[in-house]
């Protein structure tokens, strides 16, 4: 699978629409005197950036000092993207549709054009830049004493990296001498970060260990190394400062009754918590199921297993039980972080929700918002929450898929090599094991040659029917790489010393199970399990197939109707037709995906009203992008007609997902009938 395939599969467009590119090319190269008018001049203040070694888009900078009362004055200075990206401008429309920047190892698909993301908005060293600054006075115990938010002009005095800041704080003599002027500042930052983390953890924030992969590619794009991404002192410093800044902004907007795009993380599903209550005691962990589960309960588990050899797996199990964080216009709190109120504000170069929060915040700084403006921003917050949650999922899955491709490529020449691994997940047909470098492989149950293995009742182990030997989550095992398929992104392991196994073999030459000397009892059990597994698999496959078909029919209907209307207004050239089609399909996928996922994940809380609000804005946004890009007027009448159609079709799609069967011709006629009614009656929503 190529990178282009992955981008297409997840509706990530590498190129910007022509309208956005034309606007980007006209952007100024430097900050003008007019831009600086009315802003606080912080250009003389000691402000620095700390980012990864390869980063190019610097959207946050830091200042810190000790006040006479012994309190810290922390300044977090965020690139003022919205000064240049005006609402409903071509660049803003493109950013809304993209939702986020996508980081694919050595490739970035940015949310904003290069002229902004890497140049005009990036807080480059020794260069004047516009920012929104948040100053927070924090006591030595970590209490927020006061804060101030202002528009500013800053000059970063140094472009620091996580690696060199960490080495400085660990006492590297050469670097300490080189950055002698910054040394007191860096030490003060480290002290405050420790205070903030201690207070956050005391408030119930759960400290999960996540195993991010760091993949290095050679000049030919081949993986040269795969290892765990190092989490250093300096990573922790920036994380704490961004967290406290995001909380401050969220609380500020909430305090004044202003709309906001909140970053929310709901409590775990009770069924998953109940399952943890069954599994963790089997792994020797004291955990009791409670309907009123708190983040502190998860924190307590992690503390008790810090020195346990199964700590990584228990961390993994807890993490898997968590709900997914998302964006919402309603403040639902953040369970994992232990915050009552939280939003994303600190990365407007790469996240659209941050852009919306900046707009609301900056406008409120100029005076009280009218009721009309508040209603406007409420609607924007709904659409940004829905669309950005979708694009975030797409970006994360694309990044994961591309890493899987490169990990498989890295392991391709290592077939036959032996490694230590730890079992992370068990299924009916085998188990997954992870190497220290984060590469994960699958051990099929049929390759365990010494016995017939089935899933234990507790679901955390494969158990031999005769030997009672088990392979349990958290067990350390010795594996051998059996086979690799980079195209399909999988790696097959086999347990070392288990016997001869032909790589990729699915059945014996006679077509049956390759194990020998299986008794009648084992055969009967295997047959029952096989039938049950096959029925479950078929049921899941059929449900997925139907849902995928319904999604495809809805998207095809919407794109077809929209494209026909646009072609009546403008005769697209071949290349233009392709780009317009991609924009429409990406839009249709973003509209359908929230309902699709809600249905398929069994989430009964799907809110049709907010999804319709988001769908209307997504369609209007895409129509405007196409009109701007190819210089033709779509007109209000066509726009309203398409919005009416999209809304009715979306609600029909939601109903269709709940039906038992799907027939292509019948469903296509149903979507055509919706269009006929609109054309006949001029219905509007």
N, C-alpha and C positions, 0 to 999 in steps of 0.2 A: 504494500500500500504506500503510495507516494504522499507527500505533504499536500499537494493539490487535491488529491482524493479526500483527505481528511478535512481540509478547509471546506470543500464542497458538501461533504456529508453533514457537517455541523453548521452550514449556512454562514460561513465566515468569509467575507469578501476581501481579498487582499488589496484590491485597488479602490480608490475613493471615487465617488461620482464626479463627473466633469465639473459640475457646478461648484462643489466643494474645493476641487483643485484650483479652479480659476480664482476663487476667493483667497485661498491660501497663498497663491503666487503674488497677490497684491498686498499681503501683510507687510507691515513695516519690519525693518531689521533691528531697530533699536528702540528704546523707550524715549519718547519725546517729552519736551517740557510740558506740553498740554496734558499728556498722560499723567504726569506727576502732580498736577494741580489738585489741591485739597487733600493730599495724602501726607501721612506722617513720614518724615525723612529719617530712616534708620540706617542710612548708608555708612555712617561712622561706627555703628555698633558691631561688636565682634560676633558675627553670624557665620555658621559653617553648615555644609551638607555632609551627610554620611550615607553612602549607598554602596551597592555591590560594585565589584571591580569593573564589570562590563556595562554598568548602567549608563544611559545617555539622557533619560528623561528625569531630571531632578525636580520633584515637585514639593519637597519639604526641606526646610532649613531650621536650625536650632540656635538659640542664644540662651545663656544662663548667667545669673549673678547672685551673689549673696547680699541681702539687704541688711541694714543696720540692726533690725530686730531679729536677725539670724534666720529669717525665712528665705526660701529660694524664690527668685523671680525667673520662671521658665518662659521663654518665648518660642512659640512654634509658628513659623512663617511659611505659608502655603502659597504656591504660585497662583496668581489671580487670573485664572483662565477666562473667566466670564467677562473680563474687561475687553477681551478680543473676540470671544465667541459669543456673539449676540444671539439672544433667543430667536428661534425660527430663521436664522441665517442658514445658508447652504452647509456650512461646517457644523452648525449645531444639529441640523437634521441628520447629517451623516453620523455624528457622535451618538445621537439618540438611537438610531437604528443599530449601531455597532454595540453600544452599551458598555464595552470594556475593551482594553487592549488584550491581545492574546500573545502569550510568551511561549514559543515553541523551540526550546533549547537555544539555538543560535539565531533564531528568526523571530521577529516581532511584527505582528499585525497591529499597528497602533490605532487607538480610538480617534486620535487627532492627527491631521497631516504633519509630516516631518517639520515643516516650517514653524509649527507651534510646539509640538511635543519635544523636539530636540533642540529647538532654537529659541524663539521669542518667549515662550513660557517656561522653559527649563532654567532653573536657578544656577546658571553656570558661574564659576568663580570669577571674581574681579569684574563683574558685569552688572550694571543696573538692571533690576527686575522689579516688576510690580507684584505685590503680595497682599494677602489678607493675614494679618498678624493676630495671634491670640496670646496675650500675656497672662500668666497664672501665678499668683502668689501662693506658695505652698509651704506649710509649716514643717519643721523637722519630723513631725509625726505623720506627715502625708496628707493633712487636712487642707482642703482648698479654702484659703482665707478670702480671696477676691480674684476677679478676672477682668480683663478689658479686651475688647475686640476692635480692631481698626484696619482701615485700608492703608497700605504702606508702600514705601520704596526701599528696597534692601540691596546690599551688595555682599554676596557671599565672599568671605575672606579666604576660604580654603575648600577644596573638593576632597573630602576625606573618604576612605573606604572602610568597610567593616573589618577587613583584615589588618590594615595598618593601625586603626584605633584599638583593636583588640591587642595587638602586639605592644603598643605603647602602654596600655593599662596593665599588661603583664610584665612590663619593665624592660622592653627591648632598648638597649642603651643608644644605639645609633638613631633609631626613630625618635626616642625621647629628646635627643639633642637636636634633631632636625626640626621637630615641632615643639620646641621649648616654650614658645609663646602660647601654644594651645594647651599645654600640659595641665595647668590649674583648672582650666575650663573642663577638660575631659574627665579629670578626677571628680570634679563637682557633679558632672552629669552622671557619672557612675554611682556616686553616693545617692543622688536623688532617685535614680532609677530603682535602686535597691529598696528605698523607702516606699516608693509607689507600688512596687511589686508586693512587698510585705503586706501593705494595706489592702491591695486588691485580693490577694489570696485569703486574707483574714475575712474578707467580705463574701467569700464563697466561690471565687473564680477558680475554675478547674484548669490545672496545668497539664495538658496532654503533651506527650512526646510524639511528634509526627516525623515520619521518616521520609523527608523529601530527597529526591534523587538529584545528584549533580552529574550530568552527562557531558563529557567533553568530546567534541567532534574534531577530526583532523581536517585538512584543507579540502579533502575530497568528500567531506560530509559523512565519513564513516566514524562510528563511535570508538574513540581511543581509550576512554575509561568510563566506568560507572561506579559511583561511590555515594555514600550518604552526604547530603548537603550539611556542612558544618554550621551549627548554631553557636554563635560566639557571644562574648560579653556585649559587644557593640550592637549586635542584632537586638539583644534584650533591651538595651538603652533606648534605641529608636522605637521599639515596640511599645514600651511603657509611655513614652512621651506622646506618641500618636494616639494611644488609647485614652490618656487623660484629656487630650485636646478634643477628641471626638465626643467624649462624654460631656465636656464643658459646653460645646456647641449645641449638642442635642438638648441638654438641660436648659440652655438659654432660649432656644426656640420654643420649647415646651412651656417654660415659665411665662412667656409672653403670648401664649396661645397662637403661635404661628404654625403653619403647615410644615411638614418635614418628611423626608424620605428616611425612615428609621431602618437601622440594621437590626433585625430581630432574630431571636433564637428561642423557640418555644420549648417547653418541657418535653422530655422523651415520651414516646408512646408507651402507655401503661403495659401493653402486652410485651413490649421489648424489655421494660423494667422487670416485669414478672419473670421473663426468661432469664434475665441476669440473676435474679434471686434463686433460680434453679441451677444455673451453670457455675457461678462463682464459688459456692460452697464445695462443689465437686473438685475445684482447683485449689481448695484449702483457704479460700478467702471468706471472711465473715461479712456477709451482705444479706440483709433482710428486706424483702419486698415491702414497699409502702406506697399507698395511693398519693401521699403528699411528699413525693421524692424531691429532694433539694440538691442543688449543685454541690453543696458541702458533703452530701453523702458520697458522691463520686470522688470528691477530693479526698475524703477519709480513706476510701479504698486504695487510691493511688499512693497515699502516704504509707499505708501499712505494707505495701508490696514493693517499696522502693528498692530493697536489697534482695528481693526474691528473683530467682532465675526466670520465673515466668512473668516478670513485670511488664515486659514488652507486649506479650500476648494479652494480658489483662487490660493494659492500656488500649490495645486494639479492640477488644471486645466492648469496652466502655464507649469508645469513640463510635463504633458501629451502631450502638444503641441510641445514639443522639439523633435528634432531628437535624435537618439541614438548615443552616442560617440562610436568611433571605431578606429581601427588602419589602417594606410595608409602609403605607401612609398612616397606619395605626401603631401606636407605641405598645408593643407586646413584651418589652424587656428582652434581655439577653441572658438566657439561662446559663450557658457555658462560661461567660465572663463574669456572671454574677452582678450585672448592671441592671438597674431599673429603667434606664434610659440611655440609648446609644444610637449613633448614626455614623456614617462615613463622610468625612469632610476633608481629609488630609491628602487625597490623591485625585484631584480633578483632571489631571492630564490623562489618567488611564481608567477612570470610573465615572460613568455618567451620573449616578446618584449624587456624587460629590459636587458635580456641576450644579445640579438643582438646589442642593443645600446652600451652596455659595450664593446663588441668585437670590434666594429667599432671605438669607442672612444679610447680604449687602444692601438690599432694598430696605430692609427693616432698620438698618443703621442710619438711613437718611430720613427716617420719620415713620410714624405709624402707618401700617398698611390699611388701605380701605377695604371694606367688605368685599368689593368686587375683585380686588387683587388677591385677597385671601382665598376666595373661591377659585380663582384662576390657578393659584399655586396648589390648592388642594387637588384639583383635577390633574395637574402636571405631576404631582407626587404619586397619584394612583398609577398613571400610565408609565412613569419612570420606574416605579416599584415592580410592576408586572413584567415589563419588557426587560429591565436590567436583571431581574432574577432569572429570566429565561436565557438571556445572552451569557450570563455568568456560568450557568450550567453547561451551555454549549462550549464555551471557552475551556472550562475545566476538563470536560470530557475529551475535547480535541487535544489538549496538552497531555492528558494521560495516555491517549491512544498513540500519539507520536512518540512519547517516551517508551511505550511498550514496543513499538516498532524498533526503536534504536537499541533497547535492551536485548531484544531477540537477535538483532544483527550482531551485537557485542558477544553474545553467547554462541553464535553460529559455529565458530571454530573451536569450541570448548567441549564438544560432544565426547563423552568418555572420561572427562575430568571429574574429580571428586571434591566435594565441599561439605563444610558443616552448614546446617540449616535448622530453622525452627518452624514447627507446624503452626500456621496462622488461622486456617479455616478448614473445616471438614464438611464433606457433602456425602450423598449416597454413593457416588461413584468414585470417591477418592479424597485426597486432601491437597491443599496448597501449602508449600513450604517456601520460606524466604531466606535468601542468602544474606550475609552481612552487608553486601553492597546494594541491597534493596531489590535485586532481581528475584522475581517470584516464579516458581514453576509448579506444575501439577503432577502429583503421583497418583496414577490410576489404580484403583483397588485391584483390578485384574492383573497388575504387575507384581502384587504381593504374593509370591509363589508358594509360600509355606503353609497357607491356609486359605479358607474362604472368609473374606472380611465383609462385614455389614455394619451399617451405622448403628451405634449403640443408642439405647432409648433416650439417654440424656442429650444426644445430639452433639457431643463434644469430642467423640472418638470413633474410630473404626475398630471393631472388635472381631478377633478371629473366632469362628464358631467352635473349633476344636481346641486350639491352643490357648484361647482366651488372651492371647497377646493383643495389646491395644496400641493404637497410634492416636494420641490425644493432643488437643490444642495446647501449645506451649512446650511440647516435647522437643528436645534437641535430637536431631538425627543426622546421620551421615548419608549424603546422597551422591548419585552420579548423574551427570547430564546425559539423558537418553536420546533426545531429539530436539531439534529447533526448527520452527517454521516462521521466518521473519515476516513473510507476506501475511500470514494469519495471526501474527503477534503472539505466538505461544511457545513456551519452553516446557518440555517434558522431562521430569526427573524420575529416577527409580531409586529405591532404598538400597544402599550398598549392602552386598552380601545376601541379597534376597534370591539369587539364582539367575539363570540365563533368561534374558528377555530381548526379543527382537524389537528394535525401535519402531514405534508407530504401529505395531501389530495390534489389531483390534480383535481378531478372533483366531482360533487355531485353524489348522489346515482343514479340519473336518467341519468347520463352521460353528463349533460349540465353544464352551469355556475351555481355556488352555490348561487349567489346573487338572492334576491327575488325582486318582484315588479319592474321589468325592463320594461320600456315602449317600444313602437314600434320603436320610433326614436333611443333610446339607443341601441336596439337590432340590428337595421340596421347598425348603426355606428360600433358596436362591430363586426358584421359579416364582414363588409368591412375591418376593421383593421385586423381581424383574417386571412382573405384571403391574404391580402397584406403581413402580417408578415410571413405566411406560405410559400408564393412564394419566398420571400427574403431569408428565412431560407433554403429552398430547393435548391435555386440557389447557396448560399454560400456552403452548404454541398456538392453539386455535384462538384463544382469547387475544393473544398478541397479534396474530395475523388479521383478525377482524378489526381490531383497533387501528392497526397500521393502514388497513384498507380504507376505513372511514376517514382517517386523517388525510390520506392521499386524495380521496374523492373531494373532500371539502377544499383542500388547497388548490387542486386542479380547477374546480369550479370557480373559486374566487379569482384566481389568476387569469383564467380564460375570459371571464366577464370584464375584468378590469382592463386587460390588454386589448380586447375588442373595442372598448370605449375609447381608449387612448389612440388606437389606430384610426379611428374615425376623425380624430383631431390632427394627427400628425403622421406622416409617412416615414417610418423609421428606416434608416439604412441598416444593412445586415449587422454591423458591429453594434449599432445603437440598439437594435432589436434584442440582441443577446444580453447586453447590459441591463436594459429595462426589464427583461424577463427574469434575470437573476435577482434584481432588486424586489420585484413583485413576489417571487417565490420565497425569498428570505423573509419578507414581511408576512406572507401567509403562514409560514412555519412558526414565526414568533407569535402570531395570533392564536394558532391552534394548539401549540405545545402546552400551555398551562392547563387547558381543559383535558388534553390527552393524558398528561402526567397525573393530574388529579384523579382521573378515572382509573388509570392503570395501576396507580399506587394505592388505590382503595381509599382515597381521601374524600370523605363526604362533605368537606367544608368548602368546596369549590364555590366561589362567590361570582355568580354570573354577571351581576351588575358592574363590579369593578373590572371584570374581564372585557365587558362591552365597552366601557370607557376607554380602556387601554387599546382595544382593537380600533376604535374610531380614530384615536390619535395616531396609531401606527400607520393606518391607511392614508390619512391626510398627509402625514409626514413623508411617506413614500411617493405619493402622487406629486407632492411639491418638489421632491428631489428629482423626479423624472422630468417634470416641467422645467425646472431650473437648469438641469443638465443639458437638455436638448432645445431650450429656448422656445417653448410654445405654452400657450395659456390653456389650462385645463378647464377653468370656469367653474363657478359655484354649482351650476345645475348638475354637471357630470359628477362633481365631487359628492354632492348630497345623494345622488342616485346610488353611487358606489358604496357610500357609507351605509345607506339603508339596506342595500343588498348584503354587505359584509356582516352587518349586525344580525339580520334574520338568518343568514346562512350559518353563522357561528352558533346561534341558539339551536338551529336544526341539527348541527353537527353534535352538539352536546346530547340531544335526545337520541340521535342515531347510535351513539356509543353504548347506550343502555339497551338497545334492541338486540334480540338474539341472533338475527341473521342479517346478511348484507348481500344485496344483488346489485351489480354494477349499473345495469341499464335502469333499474327502478330508482336507484339513488340519484343517478345523473338527471333523470326526469324530475325528481323532487326538487333538485337545485334549480333546474330550468323553470319549474313552476313558480318558485319564489321570485325569479327575475321577471316572469310574465306578469305577476300580480303587481310588482312595483311599476313596471312600464305602463300597465293598464290603469292603475289607480293613483299612481304617484305617491305611494305610501312613504312615509318618513317615520323614523324612530325618534 
